[in-house]
Amino acid sequence: MEAYKKLVVIVALVLLALAIESEASVVNNEQSFCRMTKEGLNACAPAVSGQNPLPPSALCCSALKTADFQCLCLFKKYSNLLSAYGIDPNLAMQLPAKCNLGQPIRC
């Protein structure tokens, strides 16, 4: 049974890696992730990390306008992965509402 659990974890990691690879792209020589640039992701970091998150910046909200929320939902399912990078998945899902871009993301 233990070997089965390890196999399931390995398959899940491979699928996650494939999803990451398919969602990462290069546009105008700039790498993007779920249609957000590295600059946009960095701009949103203070709003989704730490115990005292800051309100999202204008640059963060601008980056969210082009984000692929279904892609981002994939990573919410693996919230322990986000947490390892200091991202609070619940705060991340609230960003669209905080940026007046609609309701929080529902995955």
N, CA, C and O atoms as a GROMACS GRO file, in nm:
protein
  428
    1MET      N    1   0.082  -0.119   0.000
    1MET     CA    2   0.000   0.000   0.000
    1MET      C    3   0.087   0.126   0.000
    1MET      O    4   0.054   0.225  -0.066
    2GLU      N    5   0.198   0.121   0.074
    2GLU     CA    6   0.289   0.237   0.080
    2GLU      C    7   0.346   0.267  -0.057
    2GLU      O    8   0.359   0.384  -0.094
    3ALA      N    9   0.381   0.165  -0.134
    3ALA     CA   10   0.434   0.184  -0.269
    3ALA      C   11   0.329   0.250  -0.358
    3ALA      O   12   0.363   0.332  -0.443
    4TYR      N   13   0.202   0.215  -0.340
    4TYR     CA   14   0.093   0.274  -0.418
    4TYR      C   15   0.083   0.424  -0.389
    4TYR      O   16   0.066   0.503  -0.482
    5LYS      N   17   0.094   0.462  -0.263
    5LYS     CA   18   0.087   0.604  -0.225
    5LYS      C   19   0.202   0.682  -0.288
    5LYS      O   20   0.183   0.793  -0.336
    6LYS      N   21   0.321   0.622  -0.287
    6LYS     CA   22   0.436   0.688  -0.348
    6LYS      C   23   0.416   0.705  -0.497
    6LYS      O   24   0.452   0.809  -0.554
    7LEU      N   25   0.359   0.605  -0.561
    7LEU     CA   26   0.333   0.613  -0.705
    7LEU      C   27   0.233   0.723  -0.735
    7LEU      O   28   0.250   0.798  -0.832
    8VAL      N   29   0.129   0.735  -0.654
    8VAL     CA   30   0.029   0.840  -0.674
    8VAL      C   31   0.093   0.977  -0.659
    8VAL      O   32   0.064   1.067  -0.738
    9VAL      N   33   0.179   0.994  -0.561
    9VAL     CA   34   0.247   1.122  -0.540
    9VAL      C   35   0.336   1.153  -0.660
    9VAL      O   36   0.339   1.267  -0.707
   10ILE      N   37   0.409   1.055  -0.708
   10ILE     CA   38   0.499   1.076  -0.823
   10ILE      C   39   0.418   1.115  -0.946
   10ILE      O   40   0.456   1.207  -1.018
   11VAL      N   41   0.308   1.046  -0.971
   11VAL     CA   42   0.224   1.078  -1.087
   11VAL      C   43   0.168   1.220  -1.073
   11VAL      O   44   0.165   1.294  -1.170
   12ALA      N   45   0.123   1.256  -0.954
   12ALA     CA   46   0.070   1.391  -0.932
   12ALA      C   47   0.177   1.497  -0.957
   12ALA      O   48   0.148   1.600  -1.016
   13LEU      N   49   0.299   1.472  -0.913
   13LEU     CA   50   0.407   1.568  -0.935
   13LEU      C   51   0.441   1.581  -1.083
   13LEU      O   52   0.469   1.690  -1.131
   14VAL      N   53   0.440   1.469  -1.154
   14VAL     CA   54   0.467   1.473  -1.298
   14VAL      C   55   0.358   1.553  -1.369
   14VAL      O   56   0.388   1.636  -1.455
   15LEU      N   57   0.233   1.527  -1.333
   15LEU     CA   58   0.122   1.602  -1.395
   15LEU      C   59   0.132   1.750  -1.363
   15LEU      O   60   0.106   1.834  -1.449
   16LEU      N   61   0.168   1.784  -1.241
   16LEU     CA   62   0.186   1.924  -1.203
   16LEU      C   63   0.298   1.988  -1.282
   16LEU      O   64   0.285   2.101  -1.329
   17ALA      N   65   0.408   1.916  -1.298
   17ALA     CA   66   0.520   1.968  -1.377
   17ALA      C   67   0.479   1.993  -1.521
   17ALA      O   68   0.516   2.094  -1.581
   18LEU      N   69   0.402   1.900  -1.578
   18LEU     CA   70   0.354   1.918  -1.715
   18LEU      C   71   0.260   2.038  -1.724
   18LEU      O   72   0.266   2.113  -1.822
   19ALA      N   73   0.176   2.056  -1.625
   19ALA     CA   74   0.084   2.170  -1.625
   19ALA      C   75   0.162   2.300  -1.615
   19ALA      O   76   0.131   2.397  -1.684
   20ILE      N   77   0.262   2.303  -1.529
   20ILE     CA   78   0.344   2.423  -1.515
   20ILE      C   79   0.413   2.455  -1.647
   20ILE      O   80   0.413   2.570  -1.691
   21GLU      N   81   0.470   2.354  -1.710
   21GLU     CA   82   0.540   2.374  -1.836
   21GLU      C   83   0.445   2.425  -1.944
   21GLU      O   84   0.482   2.512  -2.023
   22SER      N   85   0.323   2.373  -1.947
   22SER     CA   86   0.229   2.414  -2.051
   22SER      C   87   0.174   2.554  -2.025
   22SER      O   88   0.134   2.623  -2.118
   23GLU      N   89   0.172   2.596  -1.899
   23GLU     CA   90   0.118   2.728  -1.867
   23GLU      C   91   0.225   2.836  -1.864
   23GLU      O   92   0.193   2.955  -1.868
   24ALA      N   93   0.350   2.797  -1.858
   24ALA     CA   94   0.458   2.894  -1.865
   24ALA      C   95   0.486   2.919  -2.012
   24ALA      O   96   0.493   2.825  -2.092
   25SER      N   97   0.501   3.043  -2.048
   25SER     CA   98   0.528   3.075  -2.187
   25SER      C   99   0.621   3.195  -2.194
   25SER      O  100   0.646   3.262  -2.094
   26VAL      N  101   0.670   3.221  -2.313
   26VAL     CA  102   0.756   3.336  -2.334
   26VAL      C  103   0.686   3.427  -2.434
   26VAL      O  104   0.655   3.387  -2.546
   27VAL      N  105   0.663   3.551  -2.393
   27VAL     CA  106   0.599   3.649  -2.478
   27VAL      C  107   0.690   3.772  -2.481
   27VAL      O  108   0.724   3.827  -2.376
   28ASN      N  109   0.729   3.813  -2.602
   28ASN     CA  110   0.818   3.928  -2.617
   28ASN      C  111   0.943   3.914  -2.530
   28ASN      O  112   0.984   4.008  -2.462
   29ASN      N  113   1.002   3.795  -2.534
   29ASN     CA  114   1.124   3.763  -2.456
   29ASN      C  115   1.104   3.776  -2.306
   29ASN      O  116   1.201   3.789  -2.231
   30GLU      N  117   0.980   3.773  -2.259
   30GLU     CA  118   0.954   3.781  -2.116
   30GLU      C  119   0.875   3.658  -2.075
   30GLU      O  120   0.770   3.629  -2.132
   31GLN      N  121   0.924   3.588  -1.976
   31GLN     CA  122   0.858   3.466  -1.931
   31GLN      C  123   0.730   3.504  -1.857
   31GLN      O  124   0.726   3.602  -1.783
   32SER      N  125   0.626   3.424  -1.878
   32SER     CA  126   0.501   3.447  -1.806
   32SER      C  127   0.454   3.317  -1.744
   32SER      O  128   0.493   3.208  -1.786
   33PHE      N  129   0.370   3.330  -1.646
   33PHE     CA  130   0.314   3.216  -1.575
   33PHE      C  131   0.166   3.242  -1.556
   33PHE      O  132   0.127   3.341  -1.493
   34CYS      N  133   0.082   3.155  -1.610
   34CYS     CA  134  -0.063   3.175  -1.607
   34CYS      C  135  -0.098   3.314  -1.660
   34CYS      O  136  -0.186   3.382  -1.608
   35ARG      N  137  -0.027   3.353  -1.763
   35ARG     CA  138  -0.041   3.483  -1.830
   35ARG      C  139  -0.010   3.603  -1.740
   35ARG      O  140  -0.062   3.712  -1.762
   36MET      N  141   0.073   3.582  -1.640
   36MET     CA  142   0.124   3.692  -1.557
   36MET      C  143   0.275   3.693  -1.571
   36MET      O  144   0.340   3.589  -1.563
   37THR      N  145   0.331   3.812  -1.591
   37THR     CA  146   0.476   3.824  -1.603
   37THR      C  147   0.540   3.807  -1.466
   37THR      O  148   0.474   3.816  -1.362
   38LYS      N  149   0.670   3.784  -1.468
   38LYS     CA  150   0.744   3.774  -1.342
   38LYS      C  151   0.731   3.905  -1.264
   38LYS      O  152   0.718   3.904  -1.142
   39GLU      N  153   0.734   4.016  -1.336
   39GLU     CA  154   0.718   4.148  -1.271
   39GLU      C  155   0.581   4.157  -1.202
   39GLU      O  156   0.570   4.205  -1.089
   40GLY      N  157   0.477   4.110  -1.271
   40GLY     CA  158   0.343   4.112  -1.213
   40GLY      C  159   0.332   4.021  -1.092
   40GLY      O  160   0.271   4.058  -0.991
   41LEU      N  161   0.390   3.902  -1.101
   41LEU     CA  162   0.389   3.809  -0.987
   41LEU      C  163   0.461   3.870  -0.867
   41LEU      O  164   0.414   3.862  -0.754
   42ASN      N  165   0.576   3.931  -0.894
   42ASN     CA  166   0.652   3.994  -0.786
   42ASN      C  167   0.574   4.110  -0.724
   42ASN      O  168   0.581   4.132  -0.603
   43ALA      N  169   0.500   4.183  -0.807
   43ALA     CA  170   0.421   4.295  -0.756
   43ALA      C  171   0.309   4.247  -0.664
   43ALA      O  172   0.269   4.318  -0.571
   44CYS      N  173   0.258   4.128  -0.688
   44CYS     CA  174   0.150   4.073  -0.606
   44CYS      C  175   0.199   4.003  -0.480
   44CYS      O  176   0.121   3.979  -0.388
   45ALA      N  177   0.326   3.971  -0.474
   45ALA     CA  178   0.380   3.895  -0.361
   45ALA      C  179   0.349   3.956  -0.224
   45ALA      O  180   0.308   3.882  -0.134
   46PRO      N  181   0.366   4.087  -0.203
   46PRO     CA  182   0.336   4.142  -0.070
   46PRO      C  183   0.190   4.130  -0.029
   46PRO      O  184   0.157   4.136   0.089
   47ALA      N  185   0.101   4.112  -0.127
   47ALA     CA  186  -0.042   4.103  -0.098
   47ALA      C  187  -0.086   3.960  -0.065
   47ALA      O  188  -0.198   3.940  -0.018
   48VAL      N  189   0.000   3.863  -0.088
   48VAL     CA  190  -0.039   3.723  -0.066
   48VAL      C  191   0.055   3.649   0.027
   48VAL      O  192   0.044   3.527   0.042
   49SER      N  193   0.146   3.719   0.089
   49SER     CA  194   0.242   3.651   0.175
   49SER      C  195   0.256   3.723   0.308
   49SER      O  196   0.221   3.841   0.322
   50GLY      N  197   0.307   3.651   0.404
   50GLY     CA  198   0.332   3.708   0.536
   50GLY      C  199   0.206   3.712   0.621
   50GLY      O  200   0.096   3.684   0.576
   51GLN      N  201   0.227   3.746   0.746
   51GLN     CA  202   0.115   3.752   0.839
   51GLN      C  203   0.040   3.884   0.830
   51GLN      O  204  -0.075   3.894   0.873
   52ASN      N  205   0.105   3.986   0.775
   52ASN     CA  206   0.041   4.117   0.759
   52ASN      C  207   0.049   4.158   0.613
   52ASN      O  208   0.127   4.246   0.578
   53PRO      N  209  -0.032   4.093   0.527
   53PRO     CA  210  -0.023   4.125   0.384
   53PRO      C  211  -0.064   4.269   0.355
   53PRO      O  212  -0.151   4.326   0.422
   54LEU      N  213  -0.001   4.326   0.256
   54LEU     CA  214  -0.033   4.462   0.213
   54LEU      C  215  -0.145   4.459   0.110
   54LEU      O  216  -0.170   4.354   0.049
   55PRO      N  217  -0.213   4.571   0.089
   55PRO     CA  218  -0.311   4.576  -0.020
   55PRO      C  219  -0.238   4.558  -0.153
   55PRO      O  220  -0.122   4.597  -0.164
   56PRO      N  221  -0.305   4.501  -0.253
   56PRO     CA  222  -0.238   4.484  -0.382
   56PRO      C  223  -0.206   4.619  -0.446
   56PRO      O  224  -0.284   4.713  -0.439
   57SER      N  225  -0.089   4.624  -0.507
   57SER     CA  226  -0.046   4.748  -0.573
   57SER      C  227  -0.116   4.764  -0.707
   57SER      O  228  -0.180   4.670  -0.756
   58ALA      N  229  -0.106   4.882  -0.766
   58ALA     CA  230  -0.163   4.907  -0.899
   58ALA      C  231  -0.100   4.814  -1.002
   58ALA      O  232  -0.168   4.765  -1.092
   59LEU      N  233   0.030   4.790  -0.990
   59LEU     CA  234   0.099   4.700  -1.084
   59LEU      C  235   0.046   4.556  -1.070
   59LEU      O  236   0.027   4.487  -1.170
   60CYS      N  237   0.021   4.513  -0.948
   60CYS     CA  238  -0.035   4.380  -0.924
   60CYS      C  239  -0.173   4.370  -0.989
   60CYS      O  240  -0.202   4.274  -1.060
   61CYS      N  241  -0.256   4.468  -0.964
   61CYS     CA  242  -0.393   4.466  -1.019
   61CYS      C  243  -0.391   4.470  -1.171
   61CYS      O  244  -0.473   4.405  -1.236
   62SER      N  245  -0.298   4.544  -1.227
   62SER     CA  246  -0.286   4.549  -1.373
   62SER      C  247  -0.246   4.412  -1.427
   62SER      O  248  -0.297   4.370  -1.530
   63ALA      N  249  -0.154   4.345  -1.360
   63ALA     CA  250  -0.111   4.212  -1.403
   63ALA      C  251  -0.225   4.111  -1.394
   63ALA      O  252  -0.234   4.020  -1.477
   64LEU      N  253  -0.311   4.126  -1.295
   64LEU     CA  254  -0.423   4.034  -1.278
   64LEU      C  255  -0.525   4.044  -1.390
   64LEU      O  256  -0.599   3.949  -1.415
   65LYS      N  257  -0.529   4.157  -1.457
   65LYS     CA  258  -0.626   4.176  -1.566
   65LYS      C  259  -0.605   4.076  -1.678
   65LYS      O  260  -0.700   4.041  -1.749
   66THR      N  261  -0.483   4.028  -1.695
   66THR     CA  262  -0.455   3.932  -1.803
   66THR      C  263  -0.433   3.791  -1.751
   66THR      O  264  -0.406   3.700  -1.829
   67ALA      N  265  -0.444   3.771  -1.621
   67ALA     CA  266  -0.416   3.640  -1.561
   67ALA      C  267  -0.518   3.535  -1.603
   67ALA      O  268  -0.636   3.566  -1.626
   68ASP      N  269  -0.473   3.414  -1.614
   68ASP     CA  270  -0.558   3.299  -1.642
   68ASP      C  271  -0.596   3.237  -1.508
   68ASP      O  272  -0.518   3.162  -1.449
   69PHE      N  273  -0.715   3.268  -1.460
   69PHE     CA  274  -0.755   3.225  -1.326
   69PHE      C  275  -0.775   3.074  -1.316
   69PHE      O  276  -0.753   3.017  -1.210
   70GLN      N  277  -0.815   3.009  -1.425
   70GLN     CA  278  -0.829   2.864  -1.420
   70GLN      C  279  -0.692   2.799  -1.401
   70GLN      O  280  -0.679   2.699  -1.331
   71CYS      N  281  -0.592   2.856  -1.464
   71CYS     CA  282  -0.455   2.808  -1.445
   71CYS      C  283  -0.414   2.825  -1.299
   71CYS      O  284  -0.356   2.734  -1.239
   72LEU      N  285  -0.444   2.941  -1.242
   72LEU     CA  286  -0.409   2.967  -1.103
   72LEU      C  287  -0.483   2.873  -1.009
   72LEU      O  288  -0.430   2.836  -0.904
   73CYS      N  289  -0.606   2.834  -1.047
   73CYS     CA  290  -0.682   2.741  -0.964
   73CYS      C  291  -0.612   2.606  -0.952
   73CYS      O  292  -0.619   2.539  -0.849
   74LEU      N  293  -0.545   2.567  -1.058
   74LEU     CA  294  -0.472   2.441  -1.054
   74LEU      C  295  -0.373   2.441  -0.938
   74LEU      O  296  -0.354   2.339  -0.871
   75PHE      N  297  -0.311   2.554  -0.914
   75PHE     CA  298  -0.211   2.562  -0.808
   75PHE      C  299  -0.274   2.576  -0.670
   75PHE      O  300  -0.212   2.541  -0.570
   76LYS      N  301  -0.398   2.625  -0.663
   76LYS     CA  302  -0.466   2.630  -0.535
   76LYS      C  303  -0.492   2.488  -0.486
   76LYS      O  304  -0.489   2.461  -0.366
   77LYS      N  305  -0.519   2.397  -0.580
   77LYS     CA  306  -0.542   2.258  -0.542
   77LYS      C  307  -0.420   2.199  -0.473
   77LYS      O  308  -0.430   2.107  -0.392
   78TYR      N  309  -0.304   2.253  -0.506
   78TYR     CA  310  -0.179   2.209  -0.445
   78TYR      C  311  -0.129   2.320  -0.353
   78TYR      O  312  -0.015   2.366  -0.365
   79SER      N  313  -0.216   2.363  -0.260
   79SER     CA  314  -0.186   2.478  -0.176
   79SER      C  315  -0.060   2.459  -0.093
   79SER      O  316   0.004   2.558  -0.056
   80ASN      N  317  -0.023   2.335  -0.064
   80ASN     CA  318   0.102   2.315   0.012
   80ASN      C  319   0.222   2.359  -0.071
   80ASN      O  320   0.323   2.403  -0.016
   81LEU      N  321   0.212   2.348  -0.204
   81LEU     CA  322   0.318   2.396  -0.292
   81LEU      C  323   0.327   2.548  -0.283
   81LEU      O  324   0.437   2.603  -0.273
   82LEU      N  325   0.212   2.615  -0.287
   82LEU     CA  326   0.211   2.761  -0.275
   82LEU      C  327   0.265   2.804  -0.139
   82LEU      O  328   0.343   2.898  -0.129
   83SER      N  329   0.222   2.735  -0.036
   83SER     CA  330   0.267   2.768   0.100
   83SER      C  331   0.418   2.755   0.114
   83SER      O  332   0.480   2.831   0.188
   84ALA      N  333   0.476   2.660   0.043
   84ALA     CA  334   0.621   2.643   0.048
   84ALA      C  335   0.693   2.766  -0.006
   84ALA      O  336   0.808   2.792   0.031
   85TYR      N  337   0.627   2.841  -0.093
   85TYR     CA  338   0.685   2.963  -0.148
   85TYR      C  339   0.637   3.087  -0.074
   85TYR      O  340   0.658   3.199  -0.120
   86GLY      N  341   0.572   3.068   0.041
   86GLY     CA  342   0.527   3.180   0.123
   86GLY      C  343   0.400   3.245   0.073
   86GLY      O  344   0.369   3.358   0.112
   87ILE      N  345   0.325   3.176  -0.013
   87ILE     CA  346   0.202   3.232  -0.068
   87ILE      C  347   0.083   3.172   0.007
   87ILE      O  348   0.071   3.050   0.019
   88ASP      N  349  -0.003   3.259   0.057
   88ASP     CA  350  -0.126   3.213   0.121
   88ASP      C  351  -0.231   3.198   0.011
   88ASP      O  352  -0.276   3.298  -0.045
   89PRO      N  353  -0.271   3.074  -0.022
   89PRO     CA  354  -0.365   3.052  -0.132
   89PRO      C  355  -0.496   3.127  -0.115
   89PRO      O  356  -0.554   3.174  -0.213
   90ASN      N  357  -0.544   3.139   0.009
   90ASN     CA  358  -0.670   3.210   0.031
   90ASN      C  359  -0.656   3.359   0.000
   90ASN      O  360  -0.747   3.419  -0.058
   91LEU      N  361  -0.544   3.419   0.038
   91LEU     CA  362  -0.521   3.559   0.003
   91LEU      C  363  -0.509   3.577  -0.148
   91LEU      O  364  -0.559   3.675  -0.204
   92ALA      N  365  -0.444   3.482  -0.212
   92ALA     CA  366  -0.426   3.491  -0.357
   92ALA      C  367  -0.561   3.488  -0.429
   92ALA      O  368  -0.580   3.560  -0.527
   93MET      N  369  -0.653   3.405  -0.382
   93MET     CA  370  -0.784   3.394  -0.446
   93MET      C  371  -0.870   3.518  -0.424
   93MET      O  372  -0.967   3.540  -0.496
   94GLN      N  373  -0.834   3.600  -0.325
   94GLN     CA  374  -0.909   3.722  -0.296
   94GLN      C  375  -0.862   3.843  -0.377
   94GLN      O  376  -0.928   3.947  -0.379
   95LEU      N  377  -0.748   3.830  -0.443
   95LEU     CA  378  -0.690   3.945  -0.515
   95LEU      C  379  -0.783   4.009  -0.618
   95LEU      O  380  -0.792   4.132  -0.622
   96PRO      N  381  -0.853   3.932  -0.702
   96PRO     CA  382  -0.940   3.998  -0.801
   96PRO      C  383  -1.042   4.092  -0.736
   96PRO      O  384  -1.066   4.202  -0.785
   97ALA      N  385  -1.103   4.048  -0.627
   97ALA     CA  386  -1.200   4.132  -0.558
   97ALA      C  387  -1.133   4.255  -0.499
   97ALA      O  388  -1.188   4.365  -0.504
   98LYS      N  389  -1.014   4.238  -0.442
   98LYS     CA  390  -0.942   4.352  -0.384
   98LYS      C  391  -0.898   4.452  -0.489
   98LYS      O  392  -0.878   4.570  -0.460
   99CYS      N  393  -0.882   4.403  -0.613
   99CYS     CA  394  -0.843   4.491  -0.725
   99CYS      C  395  -0.965   4.541  -0.803
   99CYS      O  396  -0.951   4.601  -0.909
  100ASN      N  397  -1.084   4.515  -0.750
  100ASN     CA  398  -1.209   4.554  -0.817
  100ASN      C  399  -1.221   4.493  -0.956
  100ASN      O  400  -1.268   4.558  -1.050
  101LEU      N  401  -1.177   4.368  -0.968
  101LEU     CA  402  -1.186   4.297  -1.096
  101LEU      C  403  -1.296   4.191  -1.094
  101LEU      O  404  -1.303   4.106  -1.182
  102GLY      N  405  -1.380   4.197  -0.995
  102GLY     CA  406  -1.488   4.098  -0.983
  102GLY      C  407  -1.480   4.025  -0.850
  102GLY      O  408  -1.417   4.071  -0.755
  103GLN      N  409  -1.545   3.913  -0.848
  103GLN     CA  410  -1.553   3.830  -0.729
  103GLN      C  411  -1.420   3.760  -0.703
  103GLN      O  412  -1.337   3.749  -0.793
  104PRO      N  413  -1.399   3.713  -0.580
  104PRO     CA  414  -1.281   3.630  -0.554
  104PRO      C  415  -1.285   3.508  -0.648
  104PRO      O  416  -1.392   3.467  -0.693
  105ILE      N  417  -1.169   3.453  -0.674
  105ILE     CA  418  -1.160   3.336  -0.761
  105ILE      C  419  -1.226   3.217  -0.692
  105ILE      O  420  -1.197   3.188  -0.576
  106ARG      N  421  -1.314   3.148  -0.764
  106ARG     CA  422  -1.378   3.028  -0.713
  106ARG      C  423  -1.322   2.910  -0.793
  106ARG      O  424  -1.337   2.904  -0.915
  107CYS      N  425  -1.261   2.819  -0.724
  107CYS     CA  426  -1.200   2.704  -0.792
  107CYS      C  427  -1.277   2.577  -0.763
  107CYS      O  428  -1.241   2.470  -0.812
   0.00000   0.00000   0.00000
